[in-house]
Amino acid sequence: MRKWMTVILLSIFTLPAFCTEQTFNNAPILDVMCSKDRKVAANPDAHTKECALECKGAGFGIVTSDHKFLKFDSAGNERVLAQLKNSKKQDHLRVDVSGDVQGDTLKVKSIRLL
């Protein structure tokens, strides 16, 4: 019994090390499909709203300052999609977003299309 309690306690206390809340300001947003295209990933500000909405089924994410792509969780995808649909911007799509980073996924807590 004591062994299991130790395992459980260690699991609880080490979990936060894998989930870290971060904030990304003025981060370029791309749909997942276009994030795999080297040309688009190299110049995300040229990515259009029209393309993002066409590829919405794959989901969205941001390009970080160190050029990594973080996918949004399903709730984040829904929130940014609603903002994109209501936006008059046609390109240079950027967001302020915060959430927990879990591997290559950002579990969005707050997001605002700029």
Sequence and secondary structure as in RCSB ss.txt:
>XXXX:A:sequence
MRKWMTVILLSIFTLPAFCTEQTFNNAPILDVMCSKDRKVAANPDAHTKECALECKGAGFGIVTSDHKFLKFDSA
GNERVLAQLKNSKKQDHLRVDVSGDVQGDTLKVKSIRLL
>XXXX:A:secstr
 HHHHHHHHHHHHHHHHH EEEEEEEEEEEEHHHHT HHHHH GGG  HHHHHHTGGG EEEE TTS EEEE HH
HHHHHHHHHHH    S  EEEEEEEEETTEEEEEEEEE 
